[in-house]
């Protein structure tokens, strides 16, 4: 698609003091009408729905739907018709819109067809323009096993949508025959369209549903680890199909490291507005993803060779405290930075950042086994509390390393499978309970 498309990626960050009854699902995927329309349109193409329309048994339908006077009319008119069939058909743009109850979606499928009839009276083919609309309801139904699932039902013709007219005016005799055929097709066409197309429509929607179930199972790679998702429940909320997902973090051997599956439907999500879908990820899931990207590690730098200006400033700073200690620093001095424990994803004042405990050690030479001094630092990706030379060292050494790992982002497979490639993030607020608001990440993506 040529036009940029936007979706919303939300990270629900719940207040830590809220009890379990106020938790939201670990992950929520909400699909707007545009996504459902595009997928259903494609599945109808895959099912060759146009070919089904081209094979409509119009003559049989006219005979089956006629009674009394119409039956006699059919008998009288059939002797003038050699064949009657759909010569061209197209499915116009589908419409998917919410119903007033907020728990169902109405699907409308406008059809445009041309039928040709041939008569032994003349060689000219008489063409009829036929327009009709099929509609169906998408809703959630509880299966025999007690599971909720999306279904498409109540497939029928939209009342008042039938239009049949003569495409080109011909002779009086042919016009008369055509008018009689039109009179017979008015009750017959809606029935035959419903009988032939509705089963195909239901099958196409089953294909859409299967695709969505496969979509949410796509794992998200986190370096050597991965996030996997499973469907917990599904619903229709307003104009969106909502899939509530559990999540689990697995290591490279497939062992479960962390499980996220507790859920209570309490998060008041913002409307989709003009975006086709939204992905909501709870804070603890996001934090697990960040931890996978930033495992504890050790960085060593020959400061005098890599960052000589900082090495000089470090020596001056130490000299102000102890001249003897400063004199021990040689050109082979080493700065070692060790990240301790696991990082924590934080949101404060509309900004997202990662906090982590850091140990910084300075060795006078590359041969020393004991550091000249050691500092324990609580650093973040915005180290506002760290000053002067230590802050500069962390900014120059640690941040490029960790930002390099995070800058490429987390490639969410289900987003890419929907046709989106890039994303930008911002923070928005959603209400996680009647009392406390929670913060979310808003992502815009393009095909």
N, C-alpha and C positions, 0 to 999 in steps of 0.2 A: 504494500500500500504506500502511496506516495506521501500522504499527509502524515505529519507527526501525530502520534497517539500518546496519550498520557494515562498513567495509572497511579494509584496511591499506595505507598508502602508504609504501613503504620506499625509502630512499635509501642504497644500498650505498657506503660510503666506504672505498676500498681504501688500505692503507698504501702510501706512495709508493715504497718500496724493493722492493716485490714485483715479480718479473719477469713478463713477458707471459704465461707459462704459468698464472698464477694469476688472470688477469682474469676477471671475470664478464661476462655480456652487458650491453650498455649499458642495456637496459630489459627487465624481465621482468613479464609479466602472468600472474597465476595465478588461475584461476577454480575456485571450489569447487563441490561437488555442487549447492548451492542455485541457483547461476546457471545451470548446465547444465539442471537440472530445470525452472526457470521458462521458459527459452528453448525447450526441447523441447516443453513443454506448450503454449506459444503457437503453435509451428509446427504441432503436431498439430491445433489449432483452425483455423489458417489453411488447412490441407489438408482440413478437414472430415472428420476421422477418424470422428466419431460417425455421420455420414451413411453412411460406408463400412460401419460395423457394422450400421446399420439395413437395409442392402441385402444382408446375407449370404444367399446362396442355400442355405438350410437343407435344403430338400427334395432338391436336387441333391446336396448334400454327403452326406446320409443314403444316397442310392442309390449314390454312388461309393465310399463307405467300407464298404459292406456286402458280405459274401461268405458263401457257404454258407447256413447256417441263417438268418443275419441278412438275406441277400438275399431269402429266402422271406418273412421277417417283414415286410420293407419292402413287398413286393408285396401282402401281405395287409392291411397297415395303410393303404396309400395310398388304397385305395378308400373309407376312412372320413374322409379329410382333403381338404377343399376348398382350403385354403391354410394355409401355415405360414410366418410371417415375424417378424422382430424388430420389436416395436412401440415399444420405448423402449430407449435405450442411453446409457451415460455412462462416461467415463474417469475413474476415481478418481485420487487424488493419486499422482503418479509418485514413485518412489524411485530415487536414484542413490547408489551406495555403492562404495567401493574393494574390489577383490579382493585376496586375501592376497599376490599377487606384487608389488603396489604399482605396476603398470604398466598396469592395466586398470580400467575402471569398469563395474559391472553396473547396467543400467537395468531396472527392473521397472515394468510398466504394468498395474495391476489394472482389469479390465473388469466392468461390472455391466449386465446386459441382461434384458429381459423379452420373451419370444416368445409370440405368440398363434397358436393353431391353431383352425380352424373345421371343423366336421363337419356333414354333412347330417342327422345324427341329431337334433340339437337346434340352436337358434339361439344358445345360450350360447357365448361364446369361452372356450376353455381357455387359461389363462396359465401359462407356465413361467418360473421365475426361474433365470437362468443366470449363473454367475460363473466367470471364467477369468482367468489372468494371463499376459501376454506378457513375455518378458525378452530382452535383447540385450546385447552387449558393445561398449563403446567402447574402442578401442585405437589405437595409432599404427602405420601400415603404410607401407612404402616403395613408392612408385609406380614405374612403368616408367622415369620420367625420373630416378630416384634421390632424389626429394624425399620427406621424411616428411610424412604427412598423417593427420589424425584420420579414422577410419572407424567405422561401426557395422556389426557383423556378428553371426553366430550367433543370429539372431532365431528364437525358438521359444516354446513354451508352458512355463511353470514347472511342473515335475512336482508333482503333488498339489494343484494350485490349482483344478481343475475341480469345480464344484458345480452340479448341476441338480436342481431340485425343483419340485413342483406348488405354484403360488402360492395357490390356493384349492381346497379339497376340494369335489368335485361329486358327481354320481351314481356308482354303482358302474361303470356302463358307460363313462362319460367318464373316470373315474379309471383304469380298465383301459387305455383307449386312450392316455391321457397317459403311463402308466408304460411302455408299449411304445415310444412316441416318445422318451422320455427314454433308454431303453436304446439306441436307435439314435443319439441325439445324442451319447452319451458318447464314442464314437470319432470321430464326424464333426465336432463343434464345434471341437476344438483344431486339426484340419487346415484347416478352412475359415477360421478366424480367422487362422492363420499365413499362409495363402495370400493372404488379402485385406488384412490389416492390416500385415503385415511390410513389403511394398513401400512403403506409405504412411509407415511409421515410418522407413525408410531415406531416403526423400525429405525428410521433415521434418528429419532430422539433417543432411542435405546443406544444407538451408536454414540451420540453426544454424551450420554450419561456414562457409558463405558470409558470414553476418552477422558472425562473429568476425573473418574476414579483412578485411572492410570496416571493422570497428570499429577494428582496430589501425592502419588507414591514415588515420584521422581526424587532421588536424594540430592542434597546440597553438599558439595565438596567443601571441606574445611581443612586444607592442607592434607595431612595424613588421616584425619578423622572425617566423619560425615554426619549430617543430619538426615534422618528419615522421618516421614510423616505417615499418619494413618487417619482414616476418616472416623471421627467420633459421632458426628450427627450432621444433619443437613436440614435446611429450612429455607423458606422464602420470606425475606424481610423487605417490605416495600417493593422496590423495583429490582432487587438483587437476589440472586441465588447465593445462599450463605453456606459454606462448607466449614464446619468446625473440626479442627485437626489436632490430634495429639502429636507429640514429637519425641524422638529419642536420639541421643548422641552416641555414636559408635566409633570404636577405634579402627585401625587398619585391618585388624583380624576379625572384625564384625562383632566384637564384644560390646555390650551395652555399658556405656560409661555413666550416662544420666538419662532418666526417664521423665518426660513431661506429659501427663495425661489428665490431670485434674481440671475440671471445667464446670463452671456454673454460668449460665447466660445472664450476666449482669452488666457487661460493659456497653454503655450507650455510644454506639459508633456513629461518626458523622455520616451524612448522606454521601452517596457516590458523586453527586453533582454531575459534572461533565466528563468524569473519568470512567473508562470502561470497566475497570476492576480495581479492587484494593486488596492488599495483603497485610494482615495485622499480626505482628509477632510480639509475644509478651517479653518483658524485660529479662526474665531469667533465661529464656531461650537465646536472646541476643547476647547476653553476657557469656553463656556457654560457647557461642560462636567466636566471640572475641578471645576467650581463653584459648580456644583451639588454634587461633592465629598467632597468639603471643604466649607461647609456653615459656617457662623459666629458662634463661640462658645466660651465658657469660660472654662479655665483650672485652677484648684487650686491645689497647692502643699504645703504640710508641709515640707519645705525645709530642716529643721534640721533633720528630720526623714528619708526622702527619699534620699537626697543628702547632707549629713553632711559636706563634704569637700567644696562644693560650698557655703553652708550656712556660713561656717567659712570665706571663701574668700570674700563673700559679706559683712560681718560685718567689715572686715579689710578695704575694699574699702570705705565703708561709713564712717568709723572712720577717714580716711584720710581727709574727707571733714568736718565731724561734729562728734566729740566724743560724744556729748550729744545724737545725733540721733542714733548712733551705740549702745549706752547703752540701748536704748529702745527695741532692738531686743531680744526676748526671744526664748526658744527652740520651742515654738509653732508658730513661725513666719510663715506667709503664703505668697507665691508668687502667684499672680493671673495674668494670661495671657488671654487677650481678643482679638480675631481676629476681626477686623473691616471691614465693607464693604465686597466686594467680591474679591477673588484673581484674578490676571491677568496672563495669560500664556504668557511668553516672550521667545524670541529666540535672542541670542546674541553670536557672535563669535563661532558659531557651537554648542552652548549648549542651552538646553531648561530648563527653570526654572519657578517657580511660585512666583510672588510678591504679598505681602499682607500688609496692614496697621495693626499694632499690638499696643495694649496698655498694658503695664506691670506695675503692682501695687505691692508694698511691704507693708504688714501689720505687725506691730511689734508682735502681738499675734493673736491667732485664735478668740479672743473675740472682737478685734478692728473692728469698722465699717468704720473708715476713714483710708486711706492708709498713710504710712509714707512718701511715695513719689510715683509719677506717671510719667511714660515715654511713650511718643508716638514714635513709631518706625516704619520705613518703612523697613520691613524685607523681605528677599527672601529665597528660599530654599538653597541658597548659600550666607549667610549673611556676605559678605566680609566687609561691612561698619561698622558692629557692633564689638566692641572690648571687650577684657577683660572679666569681670565676667558676664555682661549682655549677651554677645555673648555665653558664656558657658552655661548659664541658658537656653537660647533659643535652643541651640543645644541639650541639655540634656532633655528638657521637650517638647518643641513645635515640633521640627523636627521628633522625633520618632512617635508622634501622627499623624502628617499629612502624613509623608512618609508611615506609616502603612496603611493609607487609599488609597494611590495612588499606592503602590508597587504591588498590585495584578493586576493593570491595569484595562482597560475597556473591558469586554468581548463583542466583536462585534459579534452579533448573525449570521449575514450573512457570516462572515468568518468561524465560526464553522460549519455552514450548508454546506459549501464547503469542509469540511473535515480537517480543520486546528485547532490545539489545542493551541500551544504556539507561542510567538512572542518576538523578540528583536528589539529595536528601535535605529535608528541613524538618523542624519540630513543630508539632501542633498539639493542642490539648483536646483530650476527650474525657468524658465523665465516667469514672469507674465505679462510682457509687453515688447515692443521693447527696453525700456530704463532701467527699474529696475528689478533686479532679486528678487525672493522670496525664502524663505527657506521652506523645507519640511521635514517631518519625514519619515524615511525608516525603515520598519519593515520586519523581516524575520521570517517566521512561519514554523512549522513542523506538519505533520499529527500525 
